Amino acid sequence: MSLTSILATAIKALLRNPTRAMLTTLGIVIGIAAVITMMEIGTGSSNSIRESIEKMGANSIMIIPGADRRGGVSKGTGTQMSLTPEDCEAINRECPSVAMAVPVVNANGMQVIYGNTNYAPNRIQGSAPEFLQIRNWVIGEGRAFTQREVNNRARVCLVGSTIVRELFGGVSPIDNEIRIVNTTFKIIGVLQSKGANMMGMDEDDVIILPWTTARLRLTGLKTGTATDTTSTAATSPSDLYPAEGVALYPEPVETMEDDTLLIPKFIHIDQILLTAVSPEQVNDAVDAVTALLRERHRLKPDQENDFRVRNSAEFMKMLTGTSTIMTNLLLGVALISLIVGGVGIMNIMLVSVTERTREIGLRMAVGARSRDILQQFLVESMVLCLIGGILGILIGHGAALLVNVYLSWPVESSPGAVCAAVIVSAVVGIVFGFYPAWKASRLDPIEALRYE
């Protein structure tokens, strides 16, 4: 018999009792629907975690100073002045696994003034133009500052959408000036909104400006020794010439040429932010940067690093790994229902073989071979499972959409899961339908014709 005739015969046999056929497929429908729903929720959760981390900078690596120790007391990570702009330049020059690295200066906790409105942003950061690319920032309006403006310590800045709302009432702030401490800055660009990150912090509550300007005019020049932690900015005439640590307005000399502000050669920075060439090279980048900084800082083999490395890729790997474990756990529970559905199909097919014993005997008597009987019952089982699989896919996708609408959980369609569901349905039909089909094909025609 041809496959077409076998399929037609199987469908006719199933249509004799459609109610039983539909109840038989119910287990497969539930199992496949559970698999599709869990896969779409799991995929959506993993992608949501990845996108949230990408907002903070995909594959980014943060280098921060180590902890300063005085009198046997550690003052905490970030208090030791161990990073310089020259370190950042060396990373860009000598680490091929690093795509780009930029210095970062933090000036948090300062008030911003526009007109009669005062506001304290969550973050005020100074960096280089590549900082936007590392952190995946997009300019929504205006432009970014240039490397020339960094070199010239220009008083320009970029603001987030929260700053626009709080200081300007949502009106475009381009070309307006804001005042931070006693310095005015011209707004040249507005960052595209990112919303809150996975830690609940507002990513748009930020001001970004050239790092040289931030260090010179806001935080003061950190030019002390490697363990000097002085970072107080001079804001009054009595503080212009402190004994050490801050040189906000150095004494003029006759040899000044282009700039009225002197920049000492060694200026310490708060962070170095970098990104690897690819996710696969993140660990190589960390190793290369660690070795380079240890060499530049002249650390002996038995000395601890005077800096700390924080890797967002490892954080992403941990969170996505947790999400994958939970998805696989739920998927395992859903597969159990598939097995239960397969057992149900085997049971109904065995009952069908018993009910149709005389039919099997007649078909064998008129020339049907055991192989034809085996194929017929296998096809019937596969058709039942495939119908159940298709219904399960539709119901599972609908359930995932309802979860997204009413619970606001992130979901994402998974074509791979749909294909896998169809394949699994066919396999279940073959595995659990084989024994009833084999039993039918082994019937003795004479005994089958005598069966009442």
N, C-alpha and C positions, 0 to 999 in steps of 0.2 A: 504493500500500500504506500502511496505517496504521502508526504508530510501534510499536504493540503487536505487530503481525504481524512487522514488521522485527526487533524485539527477540527475539521467539520464534524466528525463523529463525536469527538470529545465535547465540543460545545453543545451539540444536541443532547448528549447524555446529561450535561449539567443543567440544561434548561428544563429538563423533566421535573426537577424539584428546585426551583430558583430560591425558595426561602431557605432550604437547608444549605444551598451553596453559599448564600450571603452570610448566614450564621457561621459557616465553616471558615470563611475568610476574615471574620471579625477579629480573631486573635492576631492575624497578620496585619490587619489595618491598624490596630492599636499599637503593635510593636513598631511598625514602620513610622507611624505618626509620632511616637515618642522619640525615635531616633532622629527624625528630621527636626523636630522642635528643639531637642537638646543640642544638636549640631549647630543650628542657626543661632541659638542663644549663646553657646560657647564661642562660636566664631565672632559674633558681635562683641562679646565681652573682651576677647583677646585683642581685637582691633581697637576697641575703645581705650584699653590700657596702653597699647602702642602709640596711638595718636596723642594721648595725654602726655606721655613721656616725650614724644617728638616735639610737643609745644615747648618743653624745656630745653630741647636740643638733642636731636637724634645722634647717637654714637658720640656724644660729647664727653669730654674728660675734663675734670676741674682739678687744678693744682692749687693748693692753698698752703700758706706758711704753717710751720709746725708750732708746737707749744713752747713758749718762753719759760725757762725755769730760773728762779732766783731764790736763793736760800733754801733749796730743796723743795720749793713749792711750784707746781705747774700752773701757769696762768691760762691754760686752755689753748686749743687749736686756733691758729690764726694770729696769735700774739707775737710770734717771733718774726722779725723783719728779715726774711731770707730770700725773697723773690725780687728780681729786678727786671726792667724792660729788656736788658741784655740777655737774660735767661730766655725770654720769649723769642727774641731774634735768633738765638742759637737753636731753639727747638725747630723753628721754621726752616733754618738753614741745614741742620744736620740730622733730622729725623725723617726719613722718606715715608714712613708709615703714617705720618701726621699730615693731614690735608692742609690745615691752617691753625694758627695759634694767635691769640690776642691777649694783651694785658687788660686787666679789669681793676678799676678803682671804685670802691664803695663809699658813698657819701650819704648813707641813710640817716634818718632821724632829723633832717633839716626841714624847715618850713619853706613853702613856696608861696609867693605873694603876687597877686595880680589885682590891681586896683584896690578895693577894700576887702578882698577875699584872701584869707590865709588858709593854707591846706598843707598837711604833712603826708607826702606820698609814701607808699609802702617801700619803694626802692628808688634810689637815685644812683645810677651807675655810669661810670665813665669807661669807654673802651675805644676800639678801632672800628672802621667801617665793616670789617669782616664779622664783627660780633653779631650783626643782624642775620647773616647767613648761617652762622653756627647755631643760633637760637631759633632759626626758622621764622624770623620776623619779616613781615611784608609791609612796605610803606603804603598806607591807604590814601594819603594825601600829602602833597609836597615832595620833598626829596630827602635823601640821607646825607649826612655830613661826609666829607671827603678826607683822604689822607693828608692833603695839604692843610685842611682846617685843623687836623690833629697836630700837625707839625707847627702850625702857627698859634696853637692854643686859642682857637677862635671861641667866642662866647655864643655858641649855637647849641641847640638841643632838639631832641625828638621826644614827643609825649605820647602816652597811651590814651585810649578812649576814655578811661576813668578820669584822667586829669582834665580832658576836654569837658567832660560833664560837670566836674566839681568846680573848676575855675572859670569856665567860659559858658556854662549853661548849654552845652551842646553845639555852640556856634563855632565855625572854623577858626582856629587860633593862629593860622599861618601868618607869619610876619609880625605877630604881636610879641611883646617882651614880658617875661616873668622875672621875678627877683628871687634868688636863692641866697640866703644870708644877706650879704651886701653887694652881690654881683648880679647884674642883669644879663639875661640870656634871650636870644632871639629864637623863636620857635620856627624851624624850617620844615618840619615834617610831623605827620601824625601816623602812628603805628596802627596797622589793621588789628581789629579786636580779636583776642584769643579766648577771652572768658576765664573761668577758673581752672586751675590745674587739678590733678588728682589729689593733691593735698588740701584743696579748698582755698588756696591763695589766689587773689585776683591778679592775673598776669598783666592786665591792662593798667594797673596802678603803678606806672613806672615812668621815669624820665631818664633818657639816655643822652649822654653828651661826650665830647672827646675826652679821653682819659687824661691827657696832659692838662686840659683846662680844669677838670675835676680835682686833680692832685694839686695844682698850683693855686687855684682860687678858692676851693671849698675845704679840702681836708688838710692843706699844708704840705710841705715837702718833708718826707721822712728820709732824712739823710744821716741818721746816727749810725751806730755800730750794728752788727748783726743781731744783737739782742735788745736794741733800743726800741721801746714800744711807744714812744711819744708821738701823738698824732693830733694834738689839739690845734685848731685853726685860730689864727690871730684875727680878732674881729674889732679891736679897739686900738687907738694909738699907743696905749701903754703896753700892748702885746706885740708890737711890730718887730721888736728885736729881742726875742727871748734868748736865754743863755744857750739852749741847745734844742734840737729836734724840729723846730718850725722856722722856716725862712720864707714867710709869705710875701713880704716886700723887702728884698735885700737892699742894702745901701747902694745908691748909684755910683758908678765909677766912670772915668773919662773914656774908657775903651769900649763903652757900649756902642753898638752899631744899629742893628735893625729893631731889636726888642728892648723894651724898657724893663723887662723882668728877667732876672738871671735864673737859669736852671742848672743846679749842680749836676755833675756827671752821673752820680749814683743816686737814683730815686727808687725807693722801694714801692712795690705795688701790692695790692691785696690778693689778687688771684691771677692765674693764667688759665684761660679757657681755650680748649683745643678740641678738634674733631679728627677722628681717624679717617683714613682714605676709604675704608669700607668696614662694615660690621665685623667681618672676619679678621681684620687687622687691629681691632681694639686692644687686645692683649699685647700684641707686638708693639703698639704705640706706647702703652703704659710702661713696658719694660725698657724701651728705648729712651723715653723721657726720664724715667727714674735713673738710669745709668748716666745719662748726660748731666742731669742736675747734681748728682752725687759727685761727678768729676769736677764740675764747675764750682761747687761749693767746697771742694777739697776735703771731703769726708773720708775718714779712714774706714777700712772694712768692718771694724768692730763698732763704729759709730752708727747711731740711728739716723734716719732721714730727718732733715730739718724742714721737711714739707710733707704734705699729705696728698694722696691721690684719691679722688672720688670718681667712680666710673658709673655713668647712668646706664650703660649697656648691661652691666651686671644687675642693676636694679630692674631693668626691663626683663631680663632673662628670668629673674626670680618671680616677678609678678605673672608673667605669661606662663611660666612653669606651673605656678599654683592654679592659674585658670585652666590650664590643660589637664591637670590632675582631676579637678572637679568635673570638667566636661567628660573625661574618660570614665569617671565614676558613675555619672548619670547615664552615660552611654551604655555602660555595663548593665545597669538596671533595665534599660530599654531593651537590650539584647535578650535578657531573660524572658521578657514578654514575647519576643519573636520565637524563642524556643518553645514556649507554652503554646503559641499559635501553631507551630509546626507539628507538635504532638497532637493537637486537635485535628489538624488536617489528616494526619496518619490514621487517627481513630475513625474519622468519617469515611475515609477511603477504604478502610478494612470493612466497615459496615456496607459500603457500596459494593464491594467485591462479593460479599455474602449475598446481598439482595439480587445481584445480577449473575448468579452462578449459572442459571439455565441459559441466559443470553450468551455467556462466555462459551458454554458447551455447544450451542447452536453455531456460533461463529467458527469454532474449531472444526465442527462437523462439516461445514461447507468450505473448508480450506484455509481458514485463518491459522497462521503459525503462532507459536508461543511468543516470538519476537514482536508480532503485530499486537498481541494482547498487552505485552509489556509496554510497548510504545504508547498505546491508547491510554492506559491508566497513568503513565508518567506525564503525558501531555495534559490530561485532565487536572492532575495535581499542580502542574506548572501554571496552567491557565488560572486556577483558583488563586495561587499565590501572587501572580502578576497583577490580577485585578485588585487583590487586597493591597499590593504594593502601591499601585497608582492612587487608589483611594487614600491610603495612608500618607502619601506624599502631599496630596492636596489638603488633607485635614491637618497634617503637621505644619505645613507652611501657614495655613490659616491661623492655627493656634499661636505660632510665633508672632504673627502680625498683631494678634489680639494682646499678647504679652507686651509688645512694643507700644501699642496705643494706650492701654489701660494701666500698665505698670511702669512705663517709660524705661524699660530695660533695652539696652542696645542689642539689636539682632541684625544678622546679615545672611542673605541667601548663600547656600553652599552648593554649587553645581556638582561638586565632587560627591557630596553626601547624597544627592538625588540619584546619580549614576550608581553609587554603591548600594542604595536602597533597592533599585531595580535588580541589580545582580544578586543581592542577598535574597530577594524574593524568589528569583528563579532557582537559586541554590537550595533554599529551604524546600521548594516544591520537589526538586529532584531527590534530596536526601530523605525527606519524610514520606515521599510518595513512592520511593523505590520498593520498599518491602511489600506494601499492598499490591503494587503492580507485579512484582515477582511472584507473589503468592497466587495472583490471578492467572499468570502465564503457566504456572505449574499444575493447574487443575487437570484432572483426567476427563476428557470429553464425555466418556460414557457415564462416569459418576456425576458429572455436571448436568447431563440431560435427565438423569434420574432424580436430581435435587428438587424438592418441593418447597 
